[in-house]
Amino acid sequence: MQQLDENIAYEEGTDPDVLLILFSGFGEFTASQPYHFLGAAGHYQYSKIYVRDPTRRLCLHGVGGRHDTLDKLIDVLRVTATRLKAKKIITVGSSGGSFSAMLAAHLLKADYCHAFSPFTYANLERAIQRMDWQVIRRFRWTVLKLNFLPTRTRQYYDLRKVLADTNGHTRYFLHVCRDYRWDYARAEYLSDLPNVRLLSYPCNQHVVIRYLAKYKCLNKLFDITLQDKLQELDAIRCAMDGA
């Protein structure tokens, strides 16, 4: 594994045609294995870039160090993807990392994005409008910190506005427990946009990845050959039905 700085690393796979860009969530950046879905997902043959944002600013101000703006972060991801000779790019994030994964996918024109238990807006006005009391109470300091970022970054705070201006290429898969109302409502906020598909499962927890791991779905979710027919797969249908 090669370190670009303390918060970005990459490794070339034996199948370098495919690149996974993995964004850690809020609760993961101090863990020894911050990308907890990777072990269950497999696909060790793909090249990977690992991104952590210890500032909890959803990568809207980069990740610190030499990549301390969003533009610098996107530039280094683009350059590294070119260096790895990637032909297909999948961005992946869970919880807080899902916002970064969706935004990066849009800006990089990635092929696919998988967002688990996604955060889809980062401004208190939208949270209040949608009566998202969890964001207002639990994450208000995270959101308030964003008010001190450069004004130009605010165009990205509401992912509905961002993704509505489609890049014409990326397909987004939003994975949520349908009985966990906060996550479901945030994902539903984007569900009618072009190239966005909401996949909900009969569970009631924020970490929907744990549920999917039980059904051994993650390996299929990241398989580049299956991206255009995920809902046709038996394992995905079983997970969605709780069978």
N, C-alpha and C positions, 0 to 999 in steps of 0.2 A: 504494500500500500504506500502511495506517495502523498505526502502532506503538502498542500498549497499554502496553508497557514494553520493555525491551531483549530479552526472551525470548518475547514474544507479539506477533504481528502478524496483520492480517487484510486481506482485499481482497474487495470485492463483485464478483460475476461478472455476466455478462449473463443468466445463468439462475440467479437468486438462490433459486429453489425448492430447490436442492440445495446443501448445505454439506459440504465436506470439511474435517475437522479432522486435521491432519497433525502427528505427533509424531516428532521426530528421534531417531536412535539414539545409542548411546554414542560411536561413532566419527565422528559427523557434526556435533556442535555447534560445532566450530571451523572447519568448512569454509565456503567462500564460497557453496556451494550445499548446504545441509545436508539438503535433502529430495531425495535423488538419484533417487528413483523418479518424481518429478513430471514431469520432462521426457519420460520415456518413456511416461507414463500419459496425457498430454494433458488433456482436459477443462478447458481454460482458461476455459470458460464458467461453470463452477461457482464459487460463492463459496468462500473458503478461510480457515481460521485456521491459523497456523503456531505451533507450540509447541516450545520448546527447554528442556531442563533441564540446565544446565551443571554442576549438583552431582552428576549421575549417581545421583540417589536415586529414579529411576523416577517422578518427579512426586509421590511420596508425601508430600513436604514442600513442595509447590508448586514454583515455578521461581525463587524469590528475588524481591527487590524488593517491590513492593506485593502480590504474589501468592505469599506465602511459606508458605502452608499448602495442603493438598489442598482444603479447603473453599473457600478464596478462589479457587483455580484453577478449580474446577468452577463456581463462581458466575459468574466472568467469562466462561467459555465459554458458559454458559447465557444470560447477558445479551446477549452478542455475537451468538449464534445468533438470538435474538429480534429484535435490532436489524437483522440481515440478512434477516429475514423468511423464514428457512429452513423449508421444509415437510418435508424429508428430510435426515437427517444420516448421514454415513458417517465413521467414525474410521479412521485409517490409521497404522500404525507398523511399523518394521522393527527387528529385534534388540531392544536395550534399549527403544526407543520402542514396541514392540509391547505390552509390559506396560501402559504408560500408556494406549495406545489401547484396550485391552480394558477396563481399569478405568474410564476415562472413558465409554466406551460404556455400560457397566452403570449408572453413576451418572446419566448424562444421559438414559438410555433412548433412545439413538441407534437408528436403524433398522438399520444394518449396521456391522460392524467387519471390517477386513482386517488380520490380524496376520501379518507375514512373519518367519520364523525366530524364533518367539516365545519369550520368557521367561515362564514360567507360575507361578513361585514365587520368593519373595525372602527365604527363611529357610534358614539352614544346616541346621536339623533336617530339613526336607523334602529338601534336596539330599543329605544323608547317607543318609536312608532310601531314596532312589531311586538311590543310588550315582552321583550326578551329579558326577563328579570334575572336570569342567570348571568348574562353578560353584565348587566347593570350592577349587580351585587358582587359577584365573584371576580369579574375581570375588569372592573371599572378602572383600576389603576393602570392596568396594561393598556387599555384604550386611551386613557387620559394622557399617558406618556407620548402617544402618537401626535398629540397636538403640538408638541415641541419640535417635530420633524419639519424639514423644508416644505414650504407650501406646495410645491409641485408634486410631492408624493401623495397628496390627498386625493388625487384623481383615481387612485387605486384602492381607496378604503372600502368601497362598496363593490364587491365582485359582480353583482348583477349588472352594474353599469359597465364594468370592464368587459365581461364576457359577451354582453349584448352587442358590443362592437367587435364582432367575431373576426378572428384572424384567418378564417376560411379553411382551417386545416385541423386544429386540435379537437379530439373527442374527449369528453370528460365523463367519468363514472363516479358518482357520489354514493358511498356506502354508509348506511345508517341502520340502527335498530328502530323499527317503526313504532315501538312502544316507549321509546325515550324521547319525549316530546320536544325537548330543546333542540337536539340534533336533527330530528325529522323536520321541524319547522324551518331551521336554517337551510337544510338541503332543499326543501320544497320551494324556498325562495328563488332558487335558480332553475328549478326543474323544467320550466317551460321554455328555456332558452335554446337556441340552436346548438346541436351537438352535445347537449347535456343529457345524461341518462341517470335517473335516480333508481338505485337498487336498494330496497328495504327488506329487512329480515325480522322474523318474529322473536325479538329479544328486547330487553329493557336495560341497557347499559351504555355508557359512553364509549367504552373501548370495544367497538363492534368487531375489531380484528380478533379478539379472543373467541367470539362466537364463530367467525369464519374459520379460524384455525381448527375448531372442533370438527367442522365438516370437511377439513382438508381442501379448502377452496383456494387458498392464497396462491398455491403453485399455479393453478389454472388462470387466476386473475392476471398474473404478470407474464403469462406465456404470449409472446408476440404473435404467434400464429392463430391465437384464439380471440383476439381483441374484438373482432367484428361479429362474433357469434356467442358472446358470453352467456346471454340469457337462454340460449338453446342447450347449454351443457347440463347434464343430469345433476352434477354436483352443485351447481349454482341454483338450479330449480329446487333441489332438495333443501338447500339452505334457506331459500326464500319462502318455502312452504313449511319449514320446520319439520320435515318428514324424517 
